[in-house]
Amino acid sequence: MNSNWLKVIIAAFFEVFWVIGLKHSDNIWAWIGTFICIIISFYVMIMAGRQLPVGTVYAVFVGLGTAGTVFSEILFFGEPFKMEKVLLIFLLLAGVIGLKMVTKDKKQEGEEA
């Protein structure tokens, strides 16, 4: 895995925190943390999008963020566990992994083909 895909994973990780923060923040410090996670998440995603196809980056970012948010809600916030929901998340992750596998990285100038 190259560093640009790692950036997408890091961006999705921070996406989980800001999405949860939007729902659960109840004081100024939680809102500040949520805002910082939004900035980090989008900055890192934009950096990855400079080297990878933007549509694929966004799809992977949103897919991983969605899966992470759903699992976090189940594990940490008492959201009911439903097998159908988990199976659909795994289907979503299969699509995200498939997109990543069929996407070619852009070649840098001066790099051999």
Backbone hydrogen bonds, N-H to C=O, Kabsch-Sander energy under -0.5 kcal/mol:
donor,donor_aa,acceptor,acceptor_aa,energy
5,W,2,N,-0.6
6,L,2,N,-1.5
7,K,3,S,-1.8
8,V,4,N,-1.5
9,I,5,W,-2.0
10,I,6,L,-2.4
11,A,7,K,-2.7
12,A,8,V,-2.3
13,F,9,I,-2.1
14,F,10,I,-2.1
15,E,11,A,-1.8
16,V,12,A,-1.9
17,F,13,F,-1.1
18,W,14,F,-2.1
19,V,15,E,-2.6
20,I,16,V,-2.2
21,G,17,F,-2.4
22,L,18,W,-2.0
23,K,19,V,-1.0
23,K,20,I,-0.5
24,H,20,I,-2.7
25,S,21,G,-2.1
31,W,27,N,-2.0
32,I,28,I,-2.4
33,G,29,W,-2.4
34,T,30,A,-2.3
35,F,31,W,-2.5
36,I,32,I,-2.4
37,C,33,G,-2.3
38,I,34,T,-2.1
39,I,35,F,-2.2
40,I,36,I,-2.7
41,S,37,C,-2.7
42,F,38,I,-2.5
43,Y,39,I,-2.4
44,V,40,I,-2.6
45,M,41,S,-2.1
46,I,42,F,-2.5
47,M,43,Y,-2.2
48,A,44,V,-2.0
49,G,45,M,-2.3
50,R,46,I,-0.8
50,R,47,M,-0.6
51,Q,48,A,-1.5
52,L,48,A,-1.7
57,V,53,P,-2.5
58,Y,54,V,-2.7
59,A,55,G,-2.2
60,V,56,T,-2.6
61,F,57,V,-2.8
62,V,58,Y,-2.8
63,G,59,A,-2.4
64,L,60,V,-2.8
65,G,61,F,-2.2
66,T,62,V,-2.7
67,A,63,G,-2.4
68,G,64,L,-2.7
69,T,65,G,-2.3
70,V,66,T,-2.5
71,F,67,A,-2.5
72,S,68,G,-2.2
73,E,69,T,-2.5
74,I,70,V,-2.0
75,L,71,F,-2.8
76,F,72,S,-3.1
77,F,72,S,-0.6
77,F,73,E,-1.3
79,E,73,E,-2.1
82,K,80,P,-0.5
86,V,82,K,-2.1
87,L,83,M,-2.7
88,L,84,E,-2.2
89,I,85,K,-2.1
90,F,86,V,-2.3
91,L,87,L,-2.0
92,L,88,L,-2.4
93,L,89,I,-2.7
94,A,90,F,-2.2
95,G,91,L,-1.9
96,V,92,L,-2.2
97,I,93,L,-2.8
98,G,94,A,-2.4
99,L,95,G,-2.5
100,K,96,V,-2.3
101,M,97,I,-2.4
102,V,98,G,-1.8
103,T,99,L,-0.8
103,T,100,K,-0.6
104,K,102,V,-0.5
106,K,51,Q,-1.6
111,E,108,Q,-2.0
